[in-house]
Amino acid sequence: MITKLDQMFDALKGKQKKKIIAVWANDSHTIGAVNDAVEKGIVEGILVGDKNEIEKTCKAENIALEKFTIIHANSDVEAANMAVKMITEKQGDILMKGLISTDKYMRAILNKEAGLLPPKGVLSHVTVIENPNYHKLLIVGDVAVIPNPDINQKIAITTYLIQAAKALGIEKPKVAIIGASEQVSAAIESSVHATILSKMGDRGQIPGAIIEGPLALDLAVDKESAQIKKVDSVVAGDADCLLFPNIEAGNVFYKTNTKLCGAELGAVVAGAKVPCVLSSRGDSTLTKLYSIALAALMAK
């Protein structure tokens, strides 16, 4: 079982390398992250972007051009469309966002005629957080894509969290459905959703995990809190996965971890035909590298 993000690299060694296609990969962070992943032997890198800019950036960063396949595109939108077409044609296993805005990147993925979303598919953001104050990795969602998920979207998000956990070697992930309280209340929609998801887990309708909810955050990550509140649950204090009621709750948790707790992370968008790396343009090269490794573990 992987308990630290850097252990993903060892887990990928010896496995068949996945091909990553980076969209509008003109910037040093994107090229640097793909280069590091190539150096570690976990992917083959394809950079789609302005060839002159890519060559200039590689020269400035002292990165050998021969490490990559470089495909020229005249604009970010053209790069995104070309990269998605290559994925559709099975020329790549992972898509990655470079120096392109999220809306343009997502538009190419969601294109009804030529995109990567299966019929009736649900895209969701899965983040794996390494917090120095928790005893293992936390797999959380959704912090970036679905603003206010309905019950069907929460079923999909829960499924993706479980898939990510299994890719990290967790045989029976413990999933906490987060709410303001462990008390079930018909007046709080997220509480009702949590109860349904928990029961679906009990009955095998969402297989492969132990699902418990609603659970307040303190109960999910702190055994002592669960003991004080007399909540008897194998998930309490030992959660692998956290499903948040909405994007505000998830995003605040995500940013609290990174900005105040010194946490590191990797993240992908799940639900498309391949894992899609959706790092912020301001993310560090290390965050992007961890995201590539996570995508490689999750790729078929």
PyMOL commands that set and color helices and strands:
alter all, ss='L'
color gray80, all
select helices_A, chain A and resi 7-12+28-39+51-61+65-67+76-88+102-110+151-167+189-202+217-221+223-228+247-260+285-298
alter helices_A, ss='H'
color red, helices_A
select strands_A, chain A and resi 18-23+43-49+68-72+94-97+124-130+138-141+174-178+210-215+241-243+264-270+276-277
alter strands_A, ss='S'
color yellow, strands_A
deselect
rebuild
show_as cartoon
